[in-house]
């Protein structure tokens, strides 16, 4: 005798996929084996699980980007504006260090001397 067909809440599955959960995590959440989830996806949605997952994750990524953008613009979140500028526009922090004193007396040396202490020890 066949097992009773488990009820899968596809709205919940969609939400979990949008949140970047994997199929194995979702199956565990639902209390079923991954193969059941994958097979039922094909049966119920007429699409393979890999394609279904890609679609839902893309939607989740889009929703997240919109919220980040809204946070940067509408909420005037400066940290989010900076982060988005770095991510999307290739902006970066530029750190310049000037160790020269105002009168020039403490200018850093332009060359650095490296001493091979091992070679010196070998000579002794």
NUZA-871895 format. One record per residue (C-alpha): residue number from 1; x, y, z. Coordinates in steps of 0.2 Angstrom, whole numbers, padded with zeros to 4 digits. Example, Ala and Ser with C-alpha at 12.3 -4.5 7.8 and 13.67 -1.06 7.14 Angstrom:
<rs>
<r><num>1</num><xx>0062</xx><yy>-0022</yy><zz>0039</zz></r>
<r><num>2</num><xx>0068</xx><yy>-0005</yy><zz>0036</zz></r>
</rs>
This chain:
<rs>
<r><num>1</num><xx>0000</xx><yy>0000</yy><zz>0000</zz></r>
<r><num>2</num><xx>0007</xx><yy>0017</yy><zz>-0005</zz></r>
<r><num>3</num><xx>0010</xx><yy>0031</yy><zz>0008</zz></r>
<r><num>4</num><xx>-0002</xx><yy>0045</yy><zz>0009</zz></r>
<r><num>5</num><xx>0003</xx><yy>0060</yy><zz>-0001</zz></r>
<r><num>6</num><xx>0012</xx><yy>0073</yy><zz>0009</zz></r>
<r><num>7</num><xx>0005</xx><yy>0091</yy><zz>0008</zz></r>
<r><num>8</num><xx>0018</xx><yy>0103</yy><zz>0003</zz></r>
<r><num>9</num><xx>0016</xx><yy>0121</yy><zz>0006</zz></r>
<r><num>10</num><xx>0023</xx><yy>0129</yy><zz>-0010</zz></r>
<r><num>11</num><xx>0021</xx><yy>0147</yy><zz>-0003</zz></r>
<r><num>12</num><xx>0032</xx><yy>0142</yy><zz>0012</zz></r>
<r><num>13</num><xx>0045</xx><yy>0133</yy><zz>0000</zz></r>
<r><num>14</num><xx>0045</xx><yy>0149</yy><zz>-0011</zz></r>
<r><num>15</num><xx>0049</xx><yy>0159</yy><zz>0004</zz></r>
<r><num>16</num><xx>0063</xx><yy>0148</yy><zz>0010</zz></r>
<r><num>17</num><xx>0070</xx><yy>0148</yy><zz>-0008</zz></r>
<r><num>18</num><xx>0069</xx><yy>0167</yy><zz>-0009</zz></r>
<r><num>19</num><xx>0079</xx><yy>0167</yy><zz>0008</zz></r>
<r><num>20</num><xx>0093</xx><yy>0156</yy><zz>0000</zz></r>
<r><num>21</num><xx>0089</xx><yy>0140</yy><zz>0008</zz></r>
<r><num>22</num><xx>0094</xx><yy>0124</yy><zz>-0001</zz></r>
<r><num>23</num><xx>0083</xx><yy>0110</yy><zz>-0006</zz></r>
<r><num>24</num><xx>0090</xx><yy>0098</yy><zz>0007</zz></r>
<r><num>25</num><xx>0086</xx><yy>0112</yy><zz>0021</zz></r>
<r><num>26</num><xx>0069</xx><yy>0114</yy><zz>0015</zz></r>
<r><num>27</num><xx>0065</xx><yy>0095</yy><zz>0014</zz></r>
<r><num>28</num><xx>0071</xx><yy>0094</yy><zz>0032</zz></r>
<r><num>29</num><xx>0061</xx><yy>0109</yy><zz>0037</zz></r>
<r><num>30</num><xx>0045</xx><yy>0100</yy><zz>0029</zz></r>
<r><num>31</num><xx>0050</xx><yy>0083</yy><zz>0037</zz></r>
<r><num>32</num><xx>0052</xx><yy>0074</yy><zz>0020</zz></r>
<r><num>33</num><xx>0067</xx><yy>0067</yy><zz>0011</zz></r>
<r><num>34</num><xx>0074</xx><yy>0078</yy><zz>-0003</zz></r>
<r><num>35</num><xx>0070</xx><yy>0066</yy><zz>-0017</zz></r>
<r><num>36</num><xx>0051</xx><yy>0068</yy><zz>-0012</zz></r>
<r><num>37</num><xx>0053</xx><yy>0087</yy><zz>-0013</zz></r>
<r><num>38</num><xx>0062</xx><yy>0086</yy><zz>-0030</zz></r>
<r><num>39</num><xx>0049</xx><yy>0074</yy><zz>-0037</zz></r>
<r><num>40</num><xx>0034</xx><yy>0084</yy><zz>-0031</zz></r>
<r><num>41</num><xx>0041</xx><yy>0100</yy><zz>-0038</zz></r>
<r><num>42</num><xx>0040</xx><yy>0092</yy><zz>-0055</zz></r>
<r><num>43</num><xx>0023</xx><yy>0084</yy><zz>-0052</zz></r>
<r><num>44</num><xx>0015</xx><yy>0100</yy><zz>-0044</zz></r>
<r><num>45</num><xx>0024</xx><yy>0114</yy><zz>-0053</zz></r>
<r><num>46</num><xx>0029</xx><yy>0106</yy><zz>-0070</zz></r>
<r><num>47</num><xx>0047</xx><yy>0111</yy><zz>-0068</zz></r>
<r><num>48</num><xx>0063</xx><yy>0103</yy><zz>-0062</zz></r>
<r><num>49</num><xx>0068</xx><yy>0108</yy><zz>-0044</zz></r>
<r><num>50</num><xx>0085</xx><yy>0115</yy><zz>-0050</zz></r>
<r><num>51</num><xx>0076</xx><yy>0128</yy><zz>-0062</zz></r>
<r><num>52</num><xx>0063</xx><yy>0131</yy><zz>-0049</zz></r>
<r><num>53</num><xx>0076</xx><yy>0135</yy><zz>-0036</zz></r>
<r><num>54</num><xx>0085</xx><yy>0147</yy><zz>-0048</zz></r>
<r><num>55</num><xx>0069</xx><yy>0157</yy><zz>-0052</zz></r>
<r><num>56</num><xx>0065</xx><yy>0159</yy><zz>-0033</zz></r>
<r><num>57</num><xx>0082</xx><yy>0163</yy><zz>-0028</zz></r>
<r><num>58</num><xx>0083</xx><yy>0176</yy><zz>-0042</zz></r>
<r><num>59</num><xx>0067</xx><yy>0184</yy><zz>-0035</zz></r>
<r><num>60</num><xx>0074</xx><yy>0184</yy><zz>-0017</zz></r>
<r><num>61</num><xx>0090</xx><yy>0192</yy><zz>-0023</zz></r>
<r><num>62</num><xx>0079</xx><yy>0206</yy><zz>-0032</zz></r>
<r><num>63</num><xx>0069</xx><yy>0209</yy><zz>-0017</zz></r>
<r><num>64</num><xx>0084</xx><yy>0210</yy><zz>-0006</zz></r>
<r><num>65</num><xx>0092</xx><yy>0223</yy><zz>-0018</zz></r>
<r><num>66</num><xx>0077</xx><yy>0233</yy><zz>-0018</zz></r>
<r><num>67</num><xx>0076</xx><yy>0234</yy><zz>0001</zz></r>
<r><num>68</num><xx>0095</xx><yy>0239</yy><zz>0001</zz></r>
<r><num>69</num><xx>0092</xx><yy>0252</yy><zz>-0011</zz></r>
<r><num>70</num><xx>0077</xx><yy>0259</yy><zz>-0002</zz></r>
<r><num>71</num><xx>0087</xx><yy>0259</yy><zz>0014</zz></r>
<r><num>72</num><xx>0101</xx><yy>0269</yy><zz>0006</zz></r>
<r><num>73</num><xx>0089</xx><yy>0281</yy><zz>-0003</zz></r>
<r><num>74</num><xx>0073</xx><yy>0283</yy><zz>0007</zz></r>
<r><num>75</num><xx>0080</xx><yy>0280</yy><zz>0024</zz></r>
<r><num>76</num><xx>0096</xx><yy>0289</yy><zz>0020</zz></r>
<r><num>77</num><xx>0107</xx><yy>0276</yy><zz>0027</zz></r>
<r><num>78</num><xx>0125</xx><yy>0282</yy><zz>0024</zz></r>
<r><num>79</num><xx>0133</xx><yy>0265</yy><zz>0027</zz></r>
<r><num>80</num><xx>0121</xx><yy>0257</yy><zz>0015</zz></r>
<r><num>81</num><xx>0125</xx><yy>0271</yy><zz>0002</zz></r>
<r><num>82</num><xx>0144</xx><yy>0268</yy><zz>0004</zz></r>
<r><num>83</num><xx>0142</xx><yy>0249</yy><zz>0003</zz></r>
<r><num>84</num><xx>0131</xx><yy>0250</yy><zz>-0013</zz></r>
<r><num>85</num><xx>0144</xx><yy>0262</yy><zz>-0020</zz></r>
<r><num>86</num><xx>0158</xx><yy>0250</yy><zz>-0017</zz></r>
<r><num>87</num><xx>0148</xx><yy>0235</yy><zz>-0024</zz></r>
<r><num>88</num><xx>0139</xx><yy>0243</yy><zz>-0039</zz></r>
<r><num>89</num><xx>0151</xx><yy>0257</yy><zz>-0044</zz></r>
<r><num>90</num><xx>0167</xx><yy>0250</yy><zz>-0039</zz></r>
<r><num>91</num><xx>0171</xx><yy>0264</yy><zz>-0027</zz></r>
<r><num>92</num><xx>0184</xx><yy>0260</yy><zz>-0014</zz></r>
<r><num>93</num><xx>0192</xx><yy>0268</yy><zz>0001</zz></r>
<r><num>94</num><xx>0208</xx><yy>0277</yy><zz>-0003</zz></r>
<r><num>95</num><xx>0221</xx><yy>0279</yy><zz>0011</zz></r>
<r><num>96</num><xx>0235</xx><yy>0290</yy><zz>0008</zz></r>
<r><num>97</num><xx>0248</xx><yy>0291</yy><zz>0022</zz></r>
<r><num>98</num><xx>0260</xx><yy>0306</yy><zz>0022</zz></r>
<r><num>99</num><xx>0274</xx><yy>0304</yy><zz>0035</zz></r>
<r><num>100</num><xx>0283</xx><yy>0320</yy><zz>0031</zz></r>
<r><num>101</num><xx>0284</xx><yy>0333</yy><zz>0044</zz></r>
<r><num>102</num><xx>0279</xx><yy>0351</yy><zz>0040</zz></r>
<r><num>103</num><xx>0297</xx><yy>0357</yy><zz>0040</zz></r>
<r><num>104</num><xx>0304</xx><yy>0342</yy><zz>0030</zz></r>
<r><num>105</num><xx>0315</xx><yy>0336</yy><zz>0044</zz></r>
<r><num>106</num><xx>0307</xx><yy>0320</yy><zz>0047</zz></r>
<r><num>107</num><xx>0305</xx><yy>0314</yy><zz>0029</zz></r>
<r><num>108</num><xx>0304</xx><yy>0295</yy><zz>0027</zz></r>
<r><num>109</num><xx>0319</xx><yy>0287</yy><zz>0018</zz></r>
<r><num>110</num><xx>0316</xx><yy>0282</yy><zz>0000</zz></r>
<r><num>111</num><xx>0325</xx><yy>0266</yy><zz>0001</zz></r>
<r><num>112</num><xx>0324</xx><yy>0251</yy><zz>0014</zz></r>
<r><num>113</num><xx>0339</xx><yy>0241</yy><zz>0017</zz></r>
<r><num>114</num><xx>0336</xx><yy>0222</yy><zz>0020</zz></r>
<r><num>115</num><xx>0349</xx><yy>0213</yy><zz>0030</zz></r>
<r><num>116</num><xx>0351</xx><yy>0194</yy><zz>0028</zz></r>
<r><num>117</num><xx>0354</xx><yy>0189</yy><zz>0046</zz></r>
<r><num>118</num><xx>0355</xx><yy>0170</yy><zz>0041</zz></r>
<r><num>119</num><xx>0370</xx><yy>0174</yy><zz>0030</zz></r>
<r><num>120</num><xx>0379</xx><yy>0183</yy><zz>0044</zz></r>
<r><num>121</num><xx>0376</xx><yy>0169</yy><zz>0056</zz></r>
<r><num>122</num><xx>0383</xx><yy>0156</yy><zz>0043</zz></r>
<r><num>123</num><xx>0400</xx><yy>0166</yy><zz>0042</zz></r>
<r><num>124</num><xx>0403</xx><yy>0165</yy><zz>0061</zz></r>
</rs>
